[in-house]
Amino acid sequence: MDMNQAERTAEALIREAIQGVTPEPTLESFGGGVKSCKEPSDGGSEERVTLTRNYWLKGIPRESGEEAVRKVFGNWKQAGHIVDAEPDYGRRVVAANLTSKPDDFLMQVAMGMGGQLSVGVTSPCFWDSESA
């Protein structure tokens, strides 16, 4: 994987996540970027990088937040991604974690205590030809 592939995959996973969410959310980017893979869990080189894309889902009424989380989680689950943690709708902060297949991106959908909704994806470590 290279940077272009990581970016395309991340954006495709985000588009897949919000498909059919009503009303259609506006995506507002926050806190993502490219970071070094320091202390990689796979024992590989620390000279690799990881790409993260995080978005607030804006324009969804607070009372529709839980349904939006259900839809995003359902979209990813239906696409065949691996569920790492299912959402617990009885909690104040609702979150679900999945791993994309076949690319092994970490994916999360969350609804905070204030009703704010977010989705995020993080790539596995890869060599960025621009920094290698």
N, CA, C and O atoms as a printed pandas DataFrame, in Angstrom:
     atom_number atom_name residue_name chain_id  residue_number  x_coord  y_coord  z_coord
0              1         N          MET        A               1    0.856   -1.172    0.000
1              2        CA          MET        A               1    0.000    0.000    0.000
2              3         C          MET        A               1    0.901    1.234    0.000
3              4         O          MET        A               1    1.958    1.253    0.631
4              5         N          ASP        A               2    0.456    2.264   -0.724
5              6        CA          ASP        A               2    1.154    3.542   -0.693
6              7         C          ASP        A               2    0.165    4.610   -0.212
7              8         O          ASP        A               2   -0.989    4.299    0.085
8              9         N          MET        A               3    0.617    5.865   -0.136
9             10        CA          MET        A               3   -0.219    6.938    0.399
10            11         C          MET        A               3   -1.510    7.103   -0.402
11            12         O          MET        A               3   -2.582    7.261    0.183
12            13         N          ASN        A               4   -1.420    7.068   -1.727
13            14        CA          ASN        A               4   -2.615    7.228   -2.553
14            15         C          ASN        A               4   -3.621    6.113   -2.301
15            16         O          ASN        A               4   -4.821    6.371   -2.201
16            17         N          GLN        A               5   -3.145    4.880   -2.199
17            18        CA          GLN        A               5   -4.038    3.752   -1.926
18            19         C          GLN        A               5   -4.671    3.899   -0.544
19            20         O          GLN        A               5   -5.865    3.646   -0.378
20            21         N          ALA        A               6   -3.879    4.306    0.445
21            22        CA          ALA        A               6   -4.407    4.477    1.809
22            23         C          ALA        A               6   -5.485    5.552    1.823
23            24         O          ALA        A               6   -6.533    5.372    2.444
24            25         N          GLU        A               7   -5.236    6.668    1.143
25            26        CA          GLU        A               7   -6.232    7.748    1.104
26            27         C          GLU        A               7   -7.505    7.300    0.398
27            28         O          GLU        A               7   -8.607    7.581    0.869
28            29         N          ARG        A               8   -7.363    6.606   -0.728
29            30        CA          ARG        A               8   -8.549    6.126   -1.463
30            31         C          ARG        A               8   -9.358    5.137   -0.627
31            32         O          ARG        A               8  -10.587    5.204   -0.592
32            33         N          THR        A               9   -8.669    4.227    0.041
33            34        CA          THR        A               9   -9.356    3.238    0.869
34            35         C          THR        A               9  -10.071    3.909    2.035
35            36         O          THR        A               9  -11.223    3.587    2.327
36            37         N          ALA        A              10   -9.393    4.844    2.704
37            38        CA          ALA        A              10  -10.002    5.546    3.840
38            39         C          ALA        A              10  -11.256    6.280    3.398
39            40         O          ALA        A              10  -12.294    6.176    4.052
40            41         N          GLU        A              11  -11.178    7.014    2.311
41            42        CA          GLU        A              11  -12.338    7.767    1.832
42            43         C          GLU        A              11  -13.463    6.838    1.388
43            44         O          GLU        A              11  -14.635    7.150    1.597
44            45         N          ALA        A              12  -13.127    5.705    0.778
45            46        CA          ALA        A              12  -14.153    4.744    0.369
46            47         C          ALA        A              12  -14.860    4.161    1.595
47            48         O          ALA        A              12  -16.078    3.981    1.579
48            49         N          LEU        A              13  -14.108    3.868    2.649
49            50        CA          LEU        A              13  -14.722    3.338    3.872
50            51         C          LEU        A              13  -15.643    4.372    4.519
51            52         O          LEU        A              13  -16.695    4.018    5.053
52            53         N          ILE        A              14  -15.255    5.642    4.474
53            54        CA          ILE        A              14  -16.108    6.699    5.032
54            55         C          ILE        A              14  -17.384    6.824    4.200
55            56         O          ILE        A              14  -18.476    6.919    4.760
56            57         N          ARG        A              15  -17.261    6.825    2.879
57            58        CA          ARG        A              15  -18.451    6.902    2.010
58            59         C          ARG        A              15  -19.373    5.709    2.248
59            60         O          ARG        A              15  -20.594    5.855    2.314
60            61         N          GLU        A              16  -18.773    4.530    2.375
61            62        CA          GLU        A              16  -19.550    3.321    2.659
62            63         C          GLU        A              16  -20.303    3.464    3.981
63            64         O          GLU        A              16  -21.455    3.046    4.095
64            65         N          ALA        A              17  -19.653    4.051    4.967
65            66        CA          ALA        A              17  -20.230    4.197    6.299
66            67         C          ALA        A              17  -21.494    5.043    6.291
67            68         O          ALA        A              17  -22.483    4.690    6.933
68            69         N          ILE        A              18  -21.466    6.155    5.570
69            70        CA          ILE        A              18  -22.580    7.114    5.659
70            71         C          ILE        A              18  -23.654    6.893    4.600
71            72         O          ILE        A              18  -24.631    7.639    4.538
72            73         N          GLN        A              19  -23.477    5.876    3.772
73            74        CA          GLN        A              19  -24.472    5.594    2.737
74            75         C          GLN        A              19  -25.830    5.320    3.380
75            76         O          GLN        A              19  -25.958    4.426    4.216
76            77         N          GLY        A              20  -26.833    6.087    2.988
77            78        CA          GLY        A              20  -28.182    5.890    3.475
78            79         C          GLY        A              20  -28.486    6.534    4.820
79            80         O          GLY        A              20  -29.610    6.424    5.309
80            81         N          VAL        A              21  -27.511    7.205    5.432
81            82        CA          VAL        A              21  -27.776    7.918    6.681
82            83         C          VAL        A              21  -28.652    9.121    6.342
83            84         O          VAL        A              21  -28.338    9.890    5.434
84            85         N          THR        A              22  -29.759    9.281    7.083
85            86        CA          THR        A              22  -30.657   10.405    6.827
86            87         C          THR        A              22  -30.859   11.226    8.092
87            88         O          THR        A              22  -31.008   10.669    9.180
88            89         N          PRO        A              23  -30.864   12.546    7.953
89            90        CA          PRO        A              23  -30.521   13.255    6.725
90            91         C          PRO        A              23  -29.045   13.046    6.396
91            92         O          PRO        A              23  -28.240   12.738    7.275
92            93         N          GLU        A              24  -28.700   13.217    5.118
93            94        CA          GLU        A              24  -27.321   13.016    4.692
94            95         C          GLU        A              24  -26.420   13.994    5.443
95            96         O          GLU        A              24  -26.621   15.206    5.375
96            97         N          PRO        A              25  -25.419   13.460    6.164
97            98        CA          PRO        A              25  -24.568   14.348    6.967
98            99         C          PRO        A              25  -23.547   15.105    6.130
99           100         O          PRO        A              25  -23.139   14.663    5.056
100          101         N          THR        A              26  -23.151   16.249    6.650
101          102        CA          THR        A              26  -22.000   16.976    6.130
102          103         C          THR        A              26  -20.798   16.470    6.903
103          104         O          THR        A              26  -20.855   16.353    8.128
104          105         N          LEU        A              27  -19.714   16.167    6.210
105          106        CA          LEU        A              27  -18.507   15.672    6.863
106          107         C          LEU        A              27  -17.582   16.834    7.205
107          108         O          LEU        A              27  -17.242   17.641    6.339
108          109         N          GLU        A              28  -17.177   16.916    8.468
109          110        CA          GLU        A              28  -16.234   17.940    8.916
110          111         C          GLU        A              28  -15.006   17.236    9.473
111          112         O          GLU        A              28  -15.076   16.578   10.512
112          113         N          SER        A              29  -13.891   17.376    8.785
113          114        CA          SER        A              29  -12.655   16.689    9.154
114          115         C          SER        A              29  -12.110   17.201   10.485
115          116         O          SER        A              29  -12.188   18.393   10.783
116          117         N          PHE        A              30  -11.551   16.277   11.288
117          118        CA          PHE        A              30  -10.877   16.671   12.528
118          119         C          PHE        A              30   -9.813   15.642   12.890
119          120         O          PHE        A              30   -9.993   14.448   12.653
120          121         N          GLY        A              31   -8.732   16.094   13.451
121          122        CA          GLY        A              31   -7.737   15.271   14.130
122          123         C          GLY        A              31   -7.111   14.110   13.398
123          124         O          GLY        A              31   -6.527   13.246   14.053
124          125         N          GLY        A              32   -7.192   14.032   12.109
125          126        CA          GLY        A              32   -6.566   12.924   11.390
126          127         C          GLY        A              32   -5.176   13.298   10.936
127          128         O          GLY        A              32   -4.566   14.222   11.474
128          129         N          GLY        A              33   -4.681   12.591    9.961
129          130        CA          GLY        A              33   -3.387   12.916    9.385
130          131         C          GLY        A              33   -2.507   11.695    9.230
131          132         O          GLY        A              33   -2.953   10.553    9.341
132          133         N          VAL        A              34   -1.260   11.970    8.974
133          134        CA          VAL        A              34   -0.259   10.928    8.781
134          135         C          VAL        A              34    0.686   10.972    9.973
135          136         O          VAL        A              34    1.177   12.033   10.361
136          137         N          LYS        A              35    0.930    9.799   10.543
137          138        CA          LYS        A              35    1.818    9.723   11.701
138          139         C          LYS        A              35    2.788    8.568   11.533
139          140         O          LYS        A              35    2.516    7.608   10.810
140          141         N          SER        A              36    3.911    8.672   12.204
141          142        CA          SER        A              36    4.893    7.605   12.217
142          143         C          SER        A              36    4.345    6.396   12.958
143          144         O          SER        A              36    3.550    6.535   13.887
144          145         N          CYS        A              37    4.767    5.233   12.550
145          146        CA          CYS        A              37    4.362    3.991   13.237
146          147         C          CYS        A              37    5.378    3.681   14.329
147          148         O          CYS        A              37    6.084    2.676   14.249
148          149         N          LYS        A              38    5.458    4.511   15.322
149          150        CA          LYS        A              38    6.374    4.266   16.435
150          151         C          LYS        A              38    5.883    3.047   17.205
151          152         O          LYS        A              38    4.683    2.864   17.414
152          153         N          GLU        A              39    6.822    2.230   17.617
153          154        CA          GLU        A              39    6.521    1.000   18.347
154          155         C          GLU        A              39    5.450    0.181   17.641
155          156         O          GLU        A              39    4.417   -0.129   18.234
156          157         N          PRO        A              40    5.685   -0.174   16.380
157          158        CA          PRO        A              40    4.666   -0.927   15.648
158          159         C          PRO        A              40    4.400   -2.277   16.304
159          160         O          PRO        A              40    5.327   -2.987   16.696
160          161         N          SER        A              41    3.148   -2.609   16.413
161          162        CA          SER        A              41    2.755   -3.864   17.057
162          163         C          SER        A              41    3.128   -5.083   16.216
163          164         O          SER        A              41    3.194   -6.197   16.737
164          165         N          ASP        A              42    3.372   -4.881   14.928
165          166        CA          ASP        A              42    3.698   -6.031   14.079
166          167         C          ASP        A              42    5.193   -6.307   14.010
167          168         O          ASP        A              42    5.619   -7.213   13.293
168          169         N          GLY        A              43    6.004   -5.535   14.752
169          170        CA          GLY        A              43    7.440   -5.770   14.778
170          171         C          GLY        A              43    8.180   -5.255   13.556
171          172         O          GLY        A              43    9.371   -5.518   13.392
172          173         N          GLY        A              44    7.479   -4.520   12.697
173          174        CA          GLY        A              44    8.096   -3.991   11.487
174          175         C          GLY        A              44    8.848   -2.698   11.739
175          176         O          GLY        A              44    8.961   -2.246   12.879
176          177         N          SER        A              45    9.352   -2.116   10.688
177          178        CA          SER        A              45   10.147   -0.902   10.767
178          179         C          SER        A              45    9.340    0.274   11.292
179          180         O          SER        A              45    8.175    0.452   10.936
180          181         N          GLU        A              46    9.970    1.072   12.139
181          182        CA          GLU        A              46    9.329    2.277   12.655
182          183         C          GLU        A              46    9.389    3.427   11.656
183          184         O          GLU        A              46    8.916    4.524   11.952
184          185         N          GLU        A              47    9.959    3.195   10.489
185          186        CA          GLU        A              47   10.029    4.238    9.467
186          187         C          GLU        A              47    8.771    4.279    8.605
187          188         O          GLU        A              47    8.676    5.085    7.680
188          189         N          ARG        A              48    7.826    3.429    8.901
189          190        CA          ARG        A              48    6.571    3.423    8.158
190          191         C          ARG        A              48    5.616    4.457    8.763
191          192         O          ARG        A              48    5.895    5.043    9.809
192          193         N          VAL        A              49    4.488    4.667    8.084
193          194        CA          VAL        A              49    3.499    5.641    8.548
194          195         C          VAL        A              49    2.124    4.999    8.576
195          196         O          VAL        A              49    1.908    3.913    8.038
196          197         N          THR        A              50    1.203    5.701    9.217
197          198        CA          THR        A              50   -0.203    5.308    9.228
198          199         C          THR        A              50   -1.037    6.542    8.907
199          200         O          THR        A              50   -0.667    7.659    9.271
200          201         N          LEU        A              51   -2.144    6.345    8.238
201          202        CA          LEU        A              51   -3.027    7.432    7.830
202          203         C          LEU        A              51   -4.337    7.318    8.597
203          204         O          LEU        A              51   -4.924    6.238    8.669
204          205         N          THR        A              52   -4.796    8.431    9.172
205          206        CA          THR        A              52   -6.074    8.465    9.871
206          207         C          THR        A              52   -6.953    9.544    9.262
207          208         O          THR        A              52   -6.491   10.649    8.974
208          209         N          ARG        A              53   -8.227    9.212    9.069
209          210        CA          ARG        A              53   -9.235   10.170    8.631
210          211         C          ARG        A              53  -10.383   10.111    9.633
211          212         O          ARG        A              53  -10.994    9.060    9.826
212          213         N          ASN        A              54  -10.674   11.253   10.272
213          214        CA          ASN        A              54  -11.775   11.372   11.222
214          215         C          ASN        A              54  -12.728   12.460   10.750
215          216         O          ASN        A              54  -12.300   13.503   10.255
216          217         N          TYR        A              55  -14.018   12.209   10.909
217          218        CA          TYR        A              55  -15.014   13.195   10.505
218          219         C          TYR        A              55  -16.132   13.294   11.538
219          220         O          TYR        A              55  -16.606   12.288   12.065
220          221         N          TRP        A              56  -16.539   14.527   11.813
221          222        CA          TRP        A              56  -17.787   14.765   12.529
222          223         C          TRP        A              56  -18.889   14.616   11.499
223          224         O          TRP        A              56  -18.732   15.043   10.355
224          225         N          LEU        A              57  -19.993   14.018   11.889
225          226        CA          LEU        A              57  -21.171   13.928   11.023
226          227         C          LEU        A              57  -22.097   15.059   11.437
227          228         O          LEU        A              57  -22.800   14.960   12.442
228          229         N          LYS        A              58  -22.095   16.128   10.663
229          230        CA          LYS        A              58  -22.887   17.320   10.977
230          231         C          LYS        A              58  -24.229   17.277   10.267
231          232         O          LYS        A              58  -24.359   16.699    9.188
232          233         N          GLY        A              59  -25.225   17.897   10.888
233          234        CA          GLY        A              59  -26.536   18.028   10.273
234          235         C          GLY        A              59  -27.509   16.925   10.626
235          236         O          GLY        A              59  -28.605   16.863   10.069
236          237         N          ILE        A              60  -27.124   16.056   11.543
237          238        CA          ILE        A              60  -28.038   15.004   11.989
238          239         C          ILE        A              60  -28.624   15.437   13.327
239          240         O          ILE        A              60  -27.876   15.684   14.273
240          241         N          PRO        A              61  -29.938   15.532   13.425
241          242        CA          PRO        A              61  -30.552   15.944   14.695
242          243         C          PRO        A              61  -30.142   15.003   15.832
243          244         O          PRO        A              61  -29.976   13.800   15.631
244          245         N          ARG        A              62  -29.986   15.568   17.013
245          246        CA          ARG        A              62  -29.563   14.794   18.172
246          247         C          ARG        A              62  -30.435   13.554   18.391
247          248         O          ARG        A              62  -29.928   12.484   18.727
248          249         N          GLU        A              63  -31.740   13.706   18.199
249          250        CA          GLU        A              63  -32.644   12.574   18.425
250          251         C          GLU        A              63  -32.478   11.477   17.375
251          252         O          GLU        A              63  -32.998   10.375   17.551
252          253         N          SER        A              64  -31.764   11.763   16.290
253          254        CA          SER        A              64  -31.509   10.765   15.249
254          255         C          SER        A              64  -30.110   10.158   15.355
255          256         O          SER        A              64  -29.729    9.332   14.526
256          257         N          GLY        A              65  -29.357   10.556   16.356
257          258        CA          GLY        A              65  -27.974   10.106   16.493
258          259         C          GLY        A              65  -27.832    8.603   16.628
259          260         O          GLY        A              65  -26.993    7.991   15.967
260          261         N          GLU        A              66  -28.650    8.006   17.486
261          262        CA          GLU        A              66  -28.552    6.556   17.685
262          263         C          GLU        A              66  -28.856    5.814   16.393
263          264         O          GLU        A              66  -28.184    4.836   16.066
264          265         N          GLU        A              67  -29.856    6.267   15.661
265          266        CA          GLU        A              67  -30.188    5.627   14.385
266          267         C          GLU        A              67  -29.041    5.768   13.388
267          268         O          GLU        A              67  -28.782    4.847   12.613
268          269         N          ALA        A              68  -28.353    6.909   13.397
269          270        CA          ALA        A              68  -27.200    7.102   12.511
270          271         C          ALA        A              68  -26.081    6.127   12.867
271          272         O          ALA        A              68  -25.459    5.553   11.973
272          273         N          VAL        A              69  -25.814    5.933   14.159
273          274        CA          VAL        A              69  -24.798    4.964   14.582
274          275         C          VAL        A              69  -25.199    3.572   14.115
275          276         O          VAL        A              69  -24.366    2.832   13.592
276          277         N          ARG        A              70  -26.465    3.208   14.298
277          278        CA          ARG        A              70  -26.944    1.895   13.850
278          279         C          ARG        A              70  -26.732    1.717   12.348
279          280         O          ARG        A              70  -26.318    0.648   11.899
280          281         N          LYS        A              71  -27.017    2.764   11.572
281          282        CA          LYS        A              71  -26.882    2.679   10.118
282          283         C          LYS        A              71  -25.424    2.515    9.712
283          284         O          LYS        A              71  -25.103    1.651    8.895
284          285         N          VAL        A              72  -24.535    3.338   10.275
285          286        CA          VAL        A              72  -23.104    3.245    9.938
286          287         C          VAL        A              72  -22.574    1.866   10.315
287          288         O          VAL        A              72  -21.914    1.209    9.509
288          289         N          PHE        A              73  -22.861    1.430   11.535
289          290        CA          PHE        A              73  -22.411    0.118   11.988
290          291         C          PHE        A              73  -22.959   -0.976   11.071
291          292         O          PHE        A              73  -22.232   -1.887   10.675
292          293         N          GLY        A              74  -24.244   -0.879   10.739
293          294        CA          GLY        A              74  -24.863   -1.860    9.849
294          295         C          GLY        A              74  -24.245   -1.869    8.462
295          296         O          GLY        A              74  -24.042   -2.931    7.873
296          297         N          ASN        A              75  -23.945   -0.674    7.935
297          298        CA          ASN        A              75  -23.315   -0.599    6.610
298          299         C          ASN        A              75  -21.990   -1.344    6.605
299          300         O          ASN        A              75  -21.722   -2.154    5.717
300          301         N          TRP        A              76  -21.162   -1.061    7.608
301          302        CA          TRP        A              76  -19.841   -1.694    7.662
302          303         C          TRP        A              76  -19.962   -3.192    7.911
303          304         O          TRP        A              76  -19.241   -3.982    7.301
304          305         N          LYS        A              77  -20.864   -3.588    8.796
305          306        CA          LYS        A              77  -21.039   -5.013    9.097
306          307         C          LYS        A              77  -21.552   -5.751    7.864
307          308         O          LYS        A              77  -21.075   -6.840    7.543
308          309         N          GLN        A              78  -22.523   -5.158    7.177
309          310        CA          GLN        A              78  -23.084   -5.777    5.973
310          311         C          GLN        A              78  -22.033   -5.906    4.865
311          312         O          GLN        A              78  -22.096   -6.832    4.057
312          313         N          ALA        A              79  -21.081   -4.990    4.825
313          314        CA          ALA        A              79  -20.016   -5.039    3.813
314          315         C          ALA        A              79  -18.996   -6.145    4.105
315          316         O          ALA        A              79  -18.091   -6.385    3.306
316          317         N          GLY        A              80  -19.146   -6.816    5.255
317          318        CA          GLY        A              80  -18.274   -7.947    5.557
318          319         C          GLY        A              80  -17.074   -7.622    6.417
319          320         O          GLY        A              80  -16.182   -8.456    6.571
320          321         N          HIS        A              81  -17.032   -6.421    6.984
321          322        CA          HIS        A              81  -15.916   -6.069    7.853
322          323         C          HIS        A              81  -16.062   -6.788    9.192
323          324         O          HIS        A              81  -17.165   -7.185    9.570
324          325         N          ILE        A              82  -14.970   -6.952    9.895
325          326        CA          ILE        A              82  -14.928   -7.709   11.142
326          327         C          ILE        A              82  -15.291   -6.803   12.315
327          328         O          ILE        A              82  -14.710   -5.730   12.475
328          329         N          VAL        A              83  -16.247   -7.228   13.130
329          330        CA          VAL        A              83  -16.677   -6.459   14.296
330          331         C          VAL        A              83  -15.715   -6.743   15.447
331          332         O          VAL        A              83  -15.554   -7.890   15.863
332          333         N          ASP        A              84  -15.081   -5.690   15.954
333          334        CA          ASP        A              84  -14.212   -5.804   17.121
334          335         C          ASP        A              84  -14.982   -5.483   18.396
335          336         O          ASP        A              84  -14.765   -6.121   19.426
336          337         N          ALA        A              85  -15.875   -4.505   18.339
337          338        CA          ALA        A              85  -16.709   -4.132   19.492
338          339         C          ALA        A              85  -18.028   -3.574   18.971
339          340         O          ALA        A              85  -18.055   -2.580   18.246
340          341         N          GLU        A              86  -19.118   -4.229   19.352
341          342        CA          GLU        A              86  -20.452   -3.767   18.950
342          343         C          GLU        A              86  -20.877   -2.587   19.808
343          344         O          GLU        A              86  -20.433   -2.458   20.949
344          345         N          PRO        A              87  -21.732   -1.726   19.273
345          346        CA          PRO        A              87  -22.207   -0.591   20.078
346          347         C          PRO        A              87  -23.124   -1.055   21.207
347          348         O          PRO        A              87  -23.932   -1.967   21.031
348          349         N          ASP        A              88  -22.989   -0.423   22.355
349          350        CA          ASP        A              88  -23.871   -0.669   23.493
350          351         C          ASP        A              88  -24.734    0.576   23.631
351          352         O          ASP        A              88  -24.274    1.602   24.131
352          353         N          TYR        A              89  -25.989    0.487   23.185
353          354        CA          TYR        A              89  -26.858    1.648   23.135
354          355         C          TYR        A              89  -27.358    2.083   24.511
355          356         O          TYR        A              89  -28.040    3.100   24.628
356          357         N          GLY        A              90  -27.027    1.329   25.538
357          358        CA          GLY        A              90  -27.388    1.715   26.891
358          359         C          GLY        A              90  -26.348    2.601   27.564
359          360         O          GLY        A              90  -26.565    3.071   28.680
360          361         N          ARG        A              91  -25.241    2.830   26.908
361          362        CA          ARG        A              91  -24.163    3.642   27.474
362          363         C          ARG        A              91  -24.327    5.109   27.094
363          364         O          ARG        A              91  -25.020    5.439   26.132
364          365         N          ARG        A              92  -23.683    5.979   27.858
365          366        CA          ARG        A              92  -23.743    7.425   27.567
366          367         C          ARG        A              92  -22.954    7.756   26.307
367          368         O          ARG        A              92  -23.364    8.617   25.527
368          369         N          VAL        A              93  -21.826    7.082   26.101
369          370        CA          VAL        A              93  -21.050    7.220   24.878
370          371         C          VAL        A              93  -21.180    5.897   24.136
371          372         O          VAL        A              93  -20.797    4.845   24.648
372          373         N          VAL        A              94  -21.720    5.960   22.939
373          374        CA          VAL        A              94  -21.949    4.757   22.135
374          375         C          VAL        A              94  -20.863    4.693   21.076
375          376         O          VAL        A              94  -20.658    5.654   20.334
376          377         N          ALA        A              95  -20.167    3.567   21.001
377          378        CA          ALA        A              95  -19.117    3.421   19.994
378          379         C          ALA        A              95  -19.070    1.986   19.499
379          380         O          ALA        A              95  -19.426    1.050   20.215
380          381         N          ALA        A              96  -18.628    1.836   18.273
381          382        CA          ALA        A              96  -18.401    0.517   17.687
382          383         C          ALA        A              96  -17.064    0.552   16.973
383          384         O          ALA        A              96  -16.688    1.564   16.381
384          385         N          ASN        A              97  -16.358   -0.548   17.034
385          386        CA          ASN        A              97  -15.059   -0.681   16.372
386          387         C          ASN        A              97  -15.084   -1.887   15.455
387          388         O          ASN        A              97  -15.581   -2.952   15.820
388          389         N          LEU        A              98  -14.543   -1.709   14.264
389          390        CA          LEU        A              98  -14.464   -2.779   13.288
390          391         C          LEU        A              98  -13.105   -2.743   12.613
391          392         O          LEU        A              98  -12.362   -1.769   12.737
392          393         N          THR        A              99  -12.787   -3.814   11.898
393          394        CA          THR        A              99  -11.580   -3.883   11.082
394          395         C          THR        A              99  -12.011   -4.189    9.665
395          396         O          THR        A              99  -12.757   -5.138    9.423
396          397         N          SER        A             100  -11.534   -3.373    8.717
397          398        CA          SER        A             100  -11.949   -3.561    7.328
398          399         C          SER        A             100  -11.308   -4.809    6.732
399          400         O          SER        A             100  -10.179   -5.173    7.062
400          401         N          LYS        A             101  -12.044   -5.434    5.868
401          402        CA          LYS        A             101  -11.538   -6.568    5.113
402          403         C          LYS        A             101  -11.663   -6.233    3.650
403          404         O          LYS        A             101  -12.729   -5.807    3.208
404          405         N          PRO        A             102  -10.616   -6.411    2.892
405          406        CA          PRO        A             102   -9.383   -7.136    3.206
406          407         C          PRO        A             102   -8.217   -6.251    3.648
407          408         O          PRO        A             102   -7.097   -6.749    3.763
408          409         N          ASP        A             103   -8.435   -4.964    3.898
409          410        CA          ASP        A             103   -7.327   -4.012    4.062
410          411         C          ASP        A             103   -6.825   -3.806    5.490
411          412         O          ASP        A             103   -5.765   -3.209    5.679
412          413         N          ASP        A             104   -7.549   -4.278    6.490
413          414        CA          ASP        A             104   -7.152   -4.151    7.899
414          415         C          ASP        A             104   -7.075   -2.715    8.411
415          416         O          ASP        A             104   -6.242   -2.401    9.260
416          417         N          PHE        A             105   -7.946   -1.839    7.893
417          418        CA          PHE        A             105   -8.069   -0.500    8.460
418          419         C          PHE        A             105   -8.897   -0.620    9.740
419          420         O          PHE        A             105   -9.860   -1.386    9.779
420          421         N          LEU        A             106   -8.536    0.122   10.784
421          422        CA          LEU        A             106   -9.346    0.188   11.988
422          423         C          LEU        A             106  -10.429    1.225   11.746
423          424         O          LEU        A             106  -10.148    2.306   11.230
424          425         N          MET        A             107  -11.669    0.906   12.115
425          426        CA          MET        A             107  -12.797    1.788   11.840
426          427         C          MET        A             107  -13.594    1.995   13.121
427          428         O          MET        A             107  -13.733    1.077   13.929
428          429         N          GLN        A             108  -14.118    3.207   13.300
429          430        CA          GLN        A             108  -14.924    3.493   14.487
430          431         C          GLN        A             108  -16.055    4.441   14.129
431          432         O          GLN        A             108  -15.890    5.371   13.340
432          433         N          VAL        A             109  -17.203    4.181   14.729
433          434        CA          VAL        A             109  -18.314    5.124   14.710
434          435         C          VAL        A             109  -18.638    5.382   16.171
435          436         O          VAL        A             109  -18.636    4.458   16.984
436          437         N          ALA        A             110  -18.919    6.644   16.507
437          438        CA          ALA        A             110  -19.176    6.988   17.907
438          439         C          ALA        A             110  -20.202    8.103   18.009
439          440         O          ALA        A             110  -20.321    8.957   17.131
440          441         N          MET        A             111  -20.945    8.065   19.123
441          442        CA          MET        A             111  -21.853    9.140   19.485
442          443         C          MET        A             111  -21.499    9.542   20.907
443          444         O          MET        A             111  -21.603    8.737   21.833
444          445         N          GLY        A             112  -21.077   10.797   21.077
445          446        CA          GLY        A             112  -20.667   11.292   22.378
446          447         C          GLY        A             112  -21.837   11.638   23.271
447          448         O          GLY        A             112  -22.993   11.584   22.850
448          449         N          MET        A             113  -21.529   11.995   24.513
449          450        CA          MET        A             113  -22.563   12.323   25.494
450          451         C          MET        A             113  -23.431   13.488   25.040
451          452         O          MET        A             113  -24.618   13.541   25.360
452          453         N          GLY        A             114  -22.841   14.425   24.291
453          454        CA          GLY        A             114  -23.594   15.572   23.810
454          455         C          GLY        A             114  -24.335   15.311   22.514
455          456         O          GLY        A             114  -24.955   16.220   21.962
456          457         N          GLY        A             115  -24.279   14.066   22.014
457          458        CA          GLY        A             115  -24.970   13.718   20.782
458          459         C          GLY        A             115  -24.120   13.884   19.538
459          460         O          GLY        A             115  -24.586   13.591   18.437
460          461         N          GLN        A             116  -22.861   14.354   19.685
461          462        CA          GLN        A             116  -22.012   14.530   18.514
462          463         C          GLN        A             116  -21.636   13.163   17.929
463          464         O          GLN        A             116  -21.335   12.221   18.661
464          465         N          LEU        A             117  -21.660   13.078   16.611
465          466        CA          LEU        A             117  -21.402   11.834   15.897
466          467         C          LEU        A             117  -20.089   11.930   15.146
467          468         O          LEU        A             117  -19.754   12.981   14.599
468          469         N          SER        A             118  -19.339   10.826   15.119
469          470        CA          SER        A             118  -18.092   10.815   14.374
470          471         C          SER        A             118  -17.848    9.443   13.770
471          472         O          SER        A             118  -18.318    8.422   14.273
472          473         N          VAL        A             119  -17.097    9.453   12.674
473          474        CA          VAL        A             119  -16.587    8.225   12.072
474          475         C          VAL        A             119  -15.104    8.449   11.813
475          476         O          VAL        A             119  -14.662    9.563   11.535
476          477         N          GLY        A             120  -14.354    7.364   11.913
477          478        CA          GLY        A             120  -12.922    7.461   11.663
478          479         C          GLY        A             120  -12.369    6.153   11.159
479          480         O          GLY        A             120  -12.884    5.078   11.465
480          481         N          VAL        A             121  -11.306    6.263   10.378
481          482        CA          VAL        A             121  -10.599    5.083    9.896
482          483         C          VAL        A             121   -9.102    5.338   10.007
483          484         O          VAL        A             121   -8.634    6.458    9.799
484          485         N          THR        A             122   -8.360    4.289   10.337
485          486        CA          THR        A             122   -6.908    4.369   10.450
486          487         C          THR        A             122   -6.309    3.189    9.706
487          488         O          THR        A             122   -6.700    2.040    9.915
488          489         N          SER        A             123   -5.360    3.487    8.839
489          490        CA          SER        A             123   -4.723    2.440    8.047
490          491         C          SER        A             123   -3.745    1.632    8.889
491          492         O          SER        A             123   -3.307    2.079    9.949
492          493         N          PRO        A             124   -3.407    0.433    8.404
493          494        CA          PRO        A             124   -2.269   -0.255    9.001
494          495         C          PRO        A             124   -0.993    0.498    8.606
495          496         O          PRO        A             124   -1.041    1.385    7.754
496          497         N          CYS        A             125    0.111    0.163    9.198
497          498        CA          CYS        A             125    1.387    0.799    8.852
498          499         C          CYS        A             125    1.772    0.452    7.423
499          500         O          CYS        A             125    1.542   -0.667    6.964
500          501         N          PHE        A             126    2.361    1.420    6.719
501          502        CA          PHE        A             126    2.821    1.194    5.352
502          503         C          PHE        A             126    4.004    2.113    5.061
503          504         O          PHE        A             126    4.224    3.104    5.756
504          505         N          TRP        A             127    4.754    1.768    4.029
505          506        CA          TRP        A             127    5.870    2.596    3.593
506          507         C          TRP        A             127    5.314    3.741    2.752
507          508         O          TRP        A             127    4.603    3.509    1.774
508          509         N          ASP        A             128    5.627    4.947    3.123
509          510        CA          ASP        A             128    5.258    6.113    2.318
510          511         C          ASP        A             128    6.458    6.434    1.450
511          512         O          ASP        A             128    7.512    6.823    1.953
512          513         N          SER        A             129    6.299    6.271    0.144
513          514        CA          SER        A             129    7.444    6.455   -0.749
514          515         C          SER        A             129    8.026    7.861   -0.662
515          516         O          SER        A             129    9.198    8.064   -0.979
516          517         N          GLU        A             130    7.209    8.849   -0.229
517          518        CA          GLU        A             130    7.723   10.211   -0.115
518          519         C          GLU        A             130    8.629   10.396    1.083
519          520         O          GLU        A             130    9.486   11.280    1.083
520          521         N          SER        A             131    8.448    9.555    2.126
521          522        CA          SER        A             131    9.285    9.721    3.311
522          523         C          SER        A             131   10.290    8.600    3.471
523          524         O          SER        A             131   11.128    8.650    4.371
524          525         N          ALA        A             132   10.224    7.579    2.609
525          526        CA          ALA        A             132   11.135    6.451    2.735
526          527         C          ALA        A             132   12.483    6.751    2.123
527          528         O          ALA        A             132   13.373    5.901    2.144
